[in-house]
Amino acid sequence: MACFVLVHGAWHGGWCWRDVRAILRDHGHDVFTPTLTGLGERSHLMSPDIDMNTHILDVVNVIEWEELDDVILVGHSYGGNVITGVADRIKDRLRHVVYLDAFIPEDGESPASHMMKVLNPAVTDQEIEANIALRRAAADELGGSHTHYTNLFDIPEDRPEQYDWVKRRITRHPVRAQVSPMKLENGGSDGIPRTYILCTERPERTAFMVLAERFKGAIGWTSRELPTGHDAMVTMPEETAALLMEAAGG
């Protein structure tokens, strides 16, 4: 039996892991799916003060208060930033870290700057600052920003049971969490066995494709792919769960 902590991405909540969670539990595993502050069923806590540190502590505290060890820590999309910060702080509590179509920031990078640098290594500080300013300007009075994904994370509209389910549940994301820099003092997730799962059915080249290529074949990394859009935990829950169990060792 393994212990999984599954961290959702931007605009989502712990709800998005529903099907994957059920499959893992049916196999006898313990599964925790925390919702980050200001999102999902915790959207009433939206505040301009929510930053990356808030979200890292959300997950660290679940692991510490539940007294979890030997954790398989999984992050989807924006959640990759969060789990990198979690691993940096409580590395000794983790068995394996899984990035599901997710970001892998370095020290000093914000989610926004990290994405821009991955897609365009020649991007200037001025361009990054301009992008961050636009993000801040687009936020509402509580510091929340709406999703810019017009295609609803690549979920086909002809799958209403998935498309409508996600569309009903997405919420604003705390903009400060998207633009606040990471503070990594222990190498992030370095030193822990890691898996990168790339979602390949995308309408255009993504930062996740660049990251998957960067770490493919690297020491300590396992690379896997899923032929689906960005929200694999929704569109391919069985296959996603199988890869997570593989990372856990069976």
ABEGO torsion letter per residue (X at the ends): XBBBBBBBBBGBBAAAAAAAAAAAAAAGBBBBBBBBBGBEAAAAABBAABBAAAAAAAAAAAAAAAGBBGBBBBBBEAAAAAAAAAAAABAAABABBBBBGBBBBBBGBBAAAAAAAAABAABBAAAAAAAAAAAAAABBAAGBBBBABAAGGGBBAABAAAAAAAAAABBBBBAAAAABBBBBAAGEABGBBBBBBBBABBABBBAAAAAAAAABGBBGBBBBBBBBBABAAAABAAAAAAAAAAAAGX
